[in-house]
Amino acid sequence: MAVYCPYCRNELAGHVGRLCNSCHGDIGFLAPVLYGRGTVSGDMTEAALFHQYFAERHRTEDAAQLELGDLIEIFRDGYQHWAVYVGDGYIVELVAIGTGSFGVSSTISGTLVKGQVRKEKLQVVVEKDKWEKNNTKHLSSDNKLRPRQKHEIVKEALSRVGMTEYSVSKWNCEHFATLCRYGKAVSLQVMKAVNTVAAAGISGFLGSLASGTMSSAVPGSYSS
């Protein structure tokens, strides 16, 4: 099947690089078609490939701008997942066992379950979700927070890699990330959920969760 440059419409024949040989337009997004890994049909239209290619390239370029100790906010359906950037394209995150990158959900529960702090490639965790560096969100809610030195943030995050405990309301991914960066575990998502429930007039069972911070010691290693 002949494939044509979407800019100059000349046929792309022979060995094709990232640029069109005729107009020098960026055609890297057509690689799946040009090298036999797909066809320009159905959901793999030129427009779809174009969007996918540049979205992935944009995410890679964004990652190159990250600094050690940066907080990463990943936008999942219904919640934000948080992690700490530790260099070389890696992040450290807290997840509940068996849920993947599971952050704060719409369910408020103080139950502790098995969790894991793990070091993963940023792009593996993000997949196709939107993400951004966000070192200011928590400062806007608590002007007393002060970030640690970069090496201290990374050391704290890496020192916690392994099995631990997880609680949506008391020790979630956001608690973990803020503890590493500021030395204080905070979850704005929990605070927002608590306020929403309180506004509905059923806040009696929430107790110590109202502050959005952990009311007890940070969990250590998990004991079965």
N, C-alpha and C positions, 0 to 999 in steps of 0.2 A: 504494500500500500504506500502510495506516495504521500509524503508529509511536506507541507509548505510553511514557509516562514510567515507568522501572523502579521509581520510588519510590511515586508516588501512583496510577499506572496510568491517569491521564487521557490522552486522545489529544493528541498534539502536532500542532497544526494552524497554518497560516499561517506568518508569520515567527517563527522560533524562535531565541532567543539561547543563551547559555551556560547560563542557568538556566531551569528549568521555570516557566511562567507561573502554574501552580497551587500547587505546593509549594515552589518556589524551590530545588529540588535541582539539583546540578551535572550537567548532561546534555551537556557539551561532547564527551564520548566518542562521542555518537551523530551527530556532524557528518557523517561519510561517508554515512550513511543519509539524514539530513534534507536534505542538499543534493545528492542524486542520485549520489553517488560510490560507492555500494555498497548492499547489502541485508542485512537481518538474517537471514542464513541461512548454512548450512555453517560455515566457519571464522570468519565474521564475525558471531558471536553478540553479544548485548548484553554478555555477560561478557567476551568477547574484546576488544571495542571499549573497554570500561571499563578493562581492564588496560592496553591499548596507550596510551590517552589519558593515564592517570595516570602511567604509566612514563615517557612522553616529557616530561610536565610536571615530574616529579620530577627528571629529568636536567637540564632547563633551569634549574630552581631551584638545583640543586647547582652548576652552572657559574657561577651568579651569585655564589657564595661564594668562587670561586677568586681567588688573588692572583698577581701577577707572579712568575715563577720557580718556581711550584709544580710538583712532579713528578706526572704523571698515569700511573696504572697501569691498563691496560685488559686485561680478562681474556678472552683468546682460548682456543680449544680447545687445551689442552696446553701453553700458555705464557702469559706476560704481556708485553704490548707496552707500552713506556714512551715518554713524550714530555714536553716542557717547555711549560708554559702561558706565553704571551707577551702576553696581553691581548686584549680585544674578542672573546672566544670562539675565539681561534686558539691552536693549539699548533704546536710544531716537532718533527718526528720524523725518525728515520733509518730508511730502508727499503732492502731489496735491490730492484734494478730488476726489474720484471716480477712482483713478488709481492704488491703492495699493502702493507698495514701488516704487514710480516713481521718478527716479533721472533725470540726465541730458540726454536728448535724442539728436538725430541728428538735431533737429529743434531749431534754435536760435530765440527766441521771447522775447520781453520785456513785454508782456502782463501779468498783475497780475490776478491770479485766486484764488479761495478759496483753502486754504491749511490747513494742520493740523500737529502740532507737537504732536507726541504720543509716549508713553512708551510701548514697546512690548518685548516679549521674543526673544532673538537673533535667536534661531532656527526657530521660527515661521516666522520671516522676511526672513531669509536666504533661507529657504526651501531646495532645493537641489543644490543651486548655490555655487560656490566656494567663500570663503571669507578669509580675513586675517586681522590681526592687522597691521595698517600702520600709525605710528607716524612720519615718516621721509619724506614722499613724498613731502609735502608742504615746508618743511625746505630746500629742495634742490633747490627750485625755489625762495625762499626769506629767506636769512640768518638772517634777522632781526626779524623773527617770534620767539617768546618765549612762551612756554607752560605755562599756568596758573598752580596754585596748583591744585592737584587732586580734592579736595573738592570744589574748585571754579568752575571747569569745570562741575562737576556733578550738582552743585547748579544752574548754568546758564542753563544747559540743561533742568532740571526739572522745572525751573521757567517758561519756555516757552511752556510747555505742554498745548495744547488747540488749538482753532481755530486761524488761522492767514492767511497770504497771501502767494502765491507761484508764482515764475517766473523762468522759465528755465534759463534765462540769468542773472537775478539780485538777485534772492533769492531762490536757490534750496537746495537740501539736502547737497551738499558739502559746500555751503556757510554757512549753519546752523552749520554743524559739526565743521568747522574751526573757526567760530565765538566763539563757546563754548570753544574750546581748546586754541585758541590764542588771542581772543579778536578782531580778524579781519576776516571778511568774504572773503574767497578766493575760486575760482573755477578754477582749472587747466584745467578742461574739457571745460569750456567756453573759456578760453584763447586759448586752442588748436583749438577749432572750429573757433574762430575769426581769428586766424592766417591762418587757412586753407582757409577760405573764402577770406581773404585779398590777399593771394597768387594767388587766381583765378581772382583777379582784380575787385572784386565787393564788396569792403569793405566800400563804402561810407555811407551805411545805418546803419553801426554798431555803429558809434559814440563812446559814452562813454563805450561801452562794451569791448573795446580793452584791458583794464587793467585786466579784469577777476575779478575785485572786484566790490562791490556795490558802485554806485555813489550817492546814496541817503540813507536816514536813514533806518535802519533795520525795516521791517514791524512789527507793533504791532498786537493787536487782530483785527480780521476781522470784518468789519461792512457791513452788507448787505443793 
